[in-house]
Amino acid sequence: MTVLIDVIALQPFGQLPAFEDGDLIMFESRAITYYLAQECADKGTQLINTSGKEMAEMLVWMEVESLHFGSVFKIFGRERVLNPLRGLPTDTAVLEESKAKLSNILDVYEARLAQSKYLGGDTFTLADLHHIPSIARVMDVPDWKQLFDADSRPHVKAWIADITARPSWAKVLALQHKH
C-alpha cells in the first residue's frame, strides 16, 4: 500500500496514473504515453507521426478519443463499475444515452476508417493505442460490443480486430490476468 500512496502523491490530483523518470514527474495517461513514445521512438513501433499532415491527423484523432470517445467511457465506467462498487444504483438512462452517443461516434470513425487503415493515417499510432483499454472494457458487455461488431461498420470492426490483436496488447492482458 505504501508504494501506491507514494505514486498517488506524485499526482497533484491524488489519482493514478503517475510516472517518474529521473527528475521528471508526469501524470495523465495520454501525456505519459506521448512522452514514452517520444523517448522510445527508436525501439519497437513508431507511435507518433512526425511529418506535418500525418502528425496533424494523428493529433486530431487523439483529441477525438479524449474528448468524445473517452467521455462516453468515463460514464460507462462510472455507471457500470464505480457505482456498483460504491453501493450506488446504475442509471440505465444515462448508460443508454452514452451508448447512443457512442453509436454516433462510431459512425464518424467508420467514415474515417474507410479512408485510412488507422485513425491517424496508414500506420498504427497513439491515436489508435489510446482506444484499446476502453474498447477492451466493453467487449464483455453484449449490447455495447455489438456497436463495434455491427455489419454497418465493417471498417470499425476490422480496425478493432487489428488493434486488439497486437502482441503488445496480448502482453498487457497477460499481466492483468497475473494480478
Residue, then its C-alpha position, 0 to 999 in steps of 0.5 A: m500500500t505504501v508504494l501506491i500512496d507514494v505514486i498517488a502523491l506524485q499526482p497533484f490530483g491524488q489519482l493514478p496514473a503517475f510516472e517518474d523518470g529521473d527528475l521528471i514527474m508526469f501524470e495523465s495517461r495520454a501525456i505519459t504515453y506521448y512522452l514514452a513514445q517520444e523517448c522510445a521512438d527508436k525501439g519497437t513501433q513508431l507511435i507518433n507521426t512526425s511529418g506535418k499532415e500525418m502528425a496533424e491527423m494523428l493529433v486530431w484523432m487523439e483529441v477525438e478519443s479524449l474528448h468524445f470517445g473517452s467521455v462516453f467511457k468515463i460514464f460507462g465506467r462510472e455507471r457500470v463499475l464505480n457505482p456498483l462498487r460504491g453501493l450506488p444504483t446504475d442509471t440505465a438512462v444515462l448508460e443508454e444515452s452514452k451508448a447512443k452517443l457512442s453509436n454516433i461516434l462510431d459512425v464518424y470513425e467508420a467514415r474515417l476508417a474507410q479512408s485510412k487503415y488507422l485513425g491517424g493515417d496508414t500506420f498504427t499510432l497513439a491515436d489508435l493505442h489510446h482506444i484499446p483499454s476502453i474498447a477492451r472494457v466493453m467487449d464483455v458487455p453484449d449490447w455495447k460490443q455489438l456497436f463495434d461488431a455491427d455489419s454497418r461498420p465493417h471498417v470499425k470492426a476490422w480496425i478493432a480486430d487489428i488493434t486488439a490483436r497486437p502482441s503488445w496488447a496480448k502482453v498487457l492482458a497477460l499481466q492483468h490476468k497475473h494480478 
